[in-house]
Structures are given as C-alpha cells and as structure tokens.
Amino acid sequence: MVLITNVAGSGSIQSMEMKGSNTDWIPMYRNWGANWHCLSGGLVGQGLSFALVSTGGQNLVFNGVVPEWWQFGQTFTTYQNFDY
C-alpha cells in the first residue's frame, strides 16, 4: 500500500502504476482516500518507480524513488512534484 501526499493544486491522483526494477508497469488501485495498492506480491527486494496521473491531467513518473532495500512501513520522499 502506498500513500501519496502533497499533490497541492494539481487536484488528486486519478490513476497510478508502479514498476519494480525487474518488472513491467503494474496498475495500482485506490484502496481508500489517498492510499493505493497493487496486486503483486513479488516486489520485495526491488527498487520501485511510480507513474501518476492527476485529476488536473498531468502525467508524472517518479523513477527509482524507493531503493531496493526498502521495508514495509518506511517513508520515502522525492522533491519532484506536479507543475500546478
């Protein structure tokens, strides 16, 4: 499960995908609120990237934002953000 925060003026997240360092893009599904999950259990030990589409129409890819040594419950931050 992934929680996306601080989307600001771009609206909210319309759709989201994630990619492990050894996988293709996997669709994610809104669980509740700003929490998203995917139905793949084989991502442990892989670096993770995320592709988001905002309700404002922006597409943004966060490449390698989560390192391969991640563990459940950790928080990761990127300074990449939507333009508006």
C-alpha positions in Angstrom: 0.0 0.0 0.0 1.3 3.5 -0.9 0.1 6.8 0.5 0.6 9.8 -1.8 0.7 13.2 -0.1 1.1 16.9 -1.0 -0.4 16.8 -4.6 -1.3 20.5 -4.0 -3.1 22.4 -6.8 -2.9 19.6 -9.3 -6.1 18.0 -7.7 -5.9 14.4 -6.6 -4.5 11.2 -8.1 -6.6 9.9 -10.9 -4.6 6.8 -11.7 -1.3 5.2 -10.6 1.1 2.4 -11.7 4.2 1.1 -10.1 7.3 -0.7 -11.6 9.8 -2.8 -9.8 13.4 -2.8 -11.1 12.7 -6.3 -12.6 9.0 -5.9 -13.6 6.9 -4.1 -16.1 4.4 -1.4 -15.0 1.7 -2.8 -12.7 -1.6 -0.9 -12.3 -2.5 0.3 -8.8 -6.0 0.6 -7.4 -7.4 3.2 -4.9 -7.8 1.5 -1.6 -9.3 4.4 0.3 -8.6 8.1 0.4 -5.0 8.7 -1.0 -3.9 5.1 -0.3 -3.2 2.9 -3.4 -2.3 -0.8 -3.6 -1.3 -3.3 -6.3 -2.0 -7.0 -6.6 1.6 -8.1 -7.0 3.5 -9.8 -4.2 6.9 -10.1 -5.9 8.2 -6.6 -5.4 10.2 -7.1 -2.2 13.9 -6.5 -2.9 13.3 -4.4 -6.0 13.7 -0.7 -6.4 10.3 1.0 -7.1 9.2 3.6 -9.5 5.7 5.2 -9.8 3.7 6.8 -12.6 0.9 9.1 -11.6 -1.9 10.9 -13.5 -3.5 13.8 -11.6 -7.2 14.8 -12.0 -5.7 18.0 -13.4 -4.4 16.0 -16.4 -0.6 15.9 -15.6 1.4 12.7 -16.0 4.4 12.3 -13.8 6.9 9.5 -13.4 8.9 9.1 -10.2 11.8 6.8 -11.3 13.7 4.9 -8.6 12.1 6.8 -5.8 12.2 3.8 -3.5 15.5 1.9 -3.2 15.7 -1.9 -3.4 16.4 -2.2 0.4 13.0 -0.8 1.4 11.0 -2.4 4.1 7.3 -2.2 4.9 6.3 0.8 6.9 9.1 3.1 5.7 8.6 6.6 4.2 10.3 7.9 1.1 10.3 11.5 -0.2 11.0 13.0 -3.6 11.3 16.7 -4.5 9.8 16.0 -7.9 6.3 17.4 -8.0 3.4 18.4 -10.3 3.7 21.8 -12.0 0.4 23.1 -10.9 
